[in-house]
Amino acid sequence: MENDNQETPGRTPLKEKALDLLSYRRLSRRELRDKLLFKHYEAAEIEALLDRYVELGLLNDESLAQDFARRRIEVKPMSRRLLRLEMLNRRLPENIVEQTLEKIFQTVSEEELANKAIEAILNRVNLRSRVWNRLTRLGFPHDLIERLVAAHSERIEDDGRY
């Protein structure tokens, strides 16, 4: 009878855990490293595995950053500042975040995103203060909000709290 604890050739508990984590969602190299360190695997073994996964294309922070940024602004228009924070929260390297933001904001402006956010808000609510508050939470600058709220004033009903 075979021992149930025998490892599959080439598969280690570290590899199994890493692949398991990657099966849930794409992770940045640093996210995966942190999760594996938390599980008390050896740092040197983790780094060697991560290097191999980069070679194989299983980890690609540049691609992850591009895909993440595009999806986020399509689903929820937000400012450059908020998108940057969300990308850094995904543990993406700062240089990759900055390069990605440069590329993304060459194709779409913050003003376009703020206008999309206004449209989405107006489809749900028609109150000036809610529009203002929502754009503030999305991280758009005060002067841009003021200009766009004024531009959309005919569609925004003043509720006296503006």
KOLGUVEX-887346 format. One record per residue (C-alpha): residue number from 1; residue in three letters; x, z, y. Coordinates in steps of 0.2 Angstrom, whole numbers, m for minus. Example, Ala and Ser with C-alpha at 12.3 -4.5 7.8 and 13.67 -1.06 7.14 Angstrom:
BEGIN
seq,type,xx,zz,yy
1,ALA,62,39,m22
2,SER,68,36,m5
// end
This chain:
BEGIN
seq,type,xx,zz,yy
1,MET,0,0,0
2,GLU,7,m5,17
3,ASN,10,8,31
4,ASP,m3,7,44
5,ASN,9,13,57
6,GLN,21,m2,54
7,GLU,24,m13,70
8,THR,20,m31,70
9,PRO,37,m40,71
10,GLY,41,m43,89
11,ARG,27,m32,95
12,THR,32,m15,102
13,PRO,20,m1,109
14,LEU,27,m6,126
15,LYS,22,m24,124
16,GLU,5,m20,117
17,LYS,1,m9,131
18,ALA,7,m22,144
19,LEU,m3,m36,136
20,ASP,m18,m24,135
21,LEU,m17,m20,154
22,LEU,m15,m39,158
23,SER,m30,m43,148
24,TYR,m41,m34,160
25,ARG,m36,m42,176
26,ARG,m21,m50,184
27,LEU,m8,m37,190
28,SER,7,m38,201
29,ARG,24,m34,194
30,ARG,24,m18,203
31,GLU,6,m13,197
32,LEU,11,m16,179
33,ARG,27,m7,181
34,ASP,19,8,189
35,LYS,5,9,175
36,LEU,18,8,161
37,LEU,29,21,170
38,PHE,14,32,171
39,LYS,12,30,152
40,HIS,30,37,150
41,TYR,39,21,144
42,GLU,57,19,148
43,ALA,61,11,165
44,ALA,75,0,158
45,GLU,63,m7,144
46,ILE,49,m10,157
47,GLU,60,m19,168
48,ALA,67,m30,154
49,LEU,49,m34,148
50,LEU,43,m38,166
51,ASP,58,m50,168
52,ARG,53,m58,152
53,TYR,35,m59,158
54,VAL,40,m67,174
55,GLU,50,m80,164
56,LEU,35,m84,153
57,GLY,23,m85,168
58,LEU,13,m70,163
59,LEU,18,m61,180
60,ASN,18,m71,196
61,ASP,16,m62,212
62,GLU,16,m77,223
63,SER,2,m85,213
64,LEU,m7,m69,212
65,ALA,m6,m66,231
66,GLN,m12,m84,235
67,ASP,m27,m82,223
68,PHE,m31,m65,229
69,ALA,m31,m69,247
70,ARG,m41,m85,245
71,ARG,m54,m76,235
72,ARG,m55,m61,246
73,ILE,m59,m71,262
74,GLU,m71,m83,253
75,VAL,m81,m68,246
76,LYS,m79,m56,261
77,PRO,m72,m64,277
78,MET,m60,m51,285
79,SER,m46,m50,297
80,ARG,m28,m54,294
81,ARG,m24,m35,296
82,LEU,m37,m29,283
83,LEU,m32,m43,271
84,ARG,m14,m38,272
85,LEU,m19,m20,268
86,GLU,m29,m25,253
87,MET,m14,m36,247
88,LEU,m2,m21,249
89,ASN,m14,m10,240
90,ARG,m12,m22,225
91,ARG,6,m17,226
92,LEU,12,m35,231
93,PRO,29,m36,239
94,GLU,28,m36,258
95,ASN,38,m52,260
96,ILE,26,m61,248
97,VAL,11,m54,257
98,GLU,18,m60,274
99,GLN,22,m78,267
100,THR,4,m79,259
101,LEU,m4,m73,275
102,GLU,5,m87,285
103,LYS,m1,m100,273
104,ILE,m19,m94,273
105,PHE,m20,m92,291
106,GLN,m13,m110,294
107,THR,m29,m116,286
108,VAL,m42,m104,293
109,SER,m42,m94,309
110,GLU,m47,m76,312
111,GLU,m61,m83,323
112,GLU,m68,m94,309
113,LEU,m68,m79,298
114,ALA,m76,m68,311
115,ASN,m90,m81,313
116,LYS,m93,m81,295
117,ALA,m94,m63,295
118,ILE,m107,m63,309
119,GLU,m117,m76,300
120,ALA,m117,m65,284
121,ILE,m122,m50,295
122,LEU,m136,m59,304
123,ASN,m143,m65,288
124,ARG,m146,m46,283
125,VAL,m148,m37,300
126,ASN,m151,m43,318
127,LEU,m144,m28,327
128,ARG,m130,m29,340
129,SER,m122,m12,335
130,ARG,m122,m16,317
131,VAL,m114,m33,320
132,TRP,m101,m24,331
133,ASN,m98,m10,318
134,ARG,m97,m22,304
135,LEU,m84,m33,312
136,THR,m74,m17,317
137,ARG,m74,m11,299
138,LEU,m68,m28,294
139,GLY,m53,m26,305
140,PHE,m56,m39,318
141,PRO,m49,m35,336
142,HIS,m60,m28,349
143,ASP,m58,m43,361
144,LEU,m62,m55,348
145,ILE,m78,m45,343
146,GLU,m83,m44,361
147,ARG,m82,m63,364
148,LEU,m91,m67,348
149,VAL,m105,m55,350
150,ALA,m108,m62,367
151,ALA,m107,m80,360
152,HIS,m120,m75,347
153,SER,m131,m64,359
154,GLU,m146,m75,358
155,ARG,m147,m71,339
156,ILE,m143,m53,341
157,GLU,m157,m41,346
158,ASP,m150,m27,357
159,ASP,m155,m10,349
160,GLY,m149,0,364
161,ARG,m134,7,355
162,TYR,m121,m7,359
// end
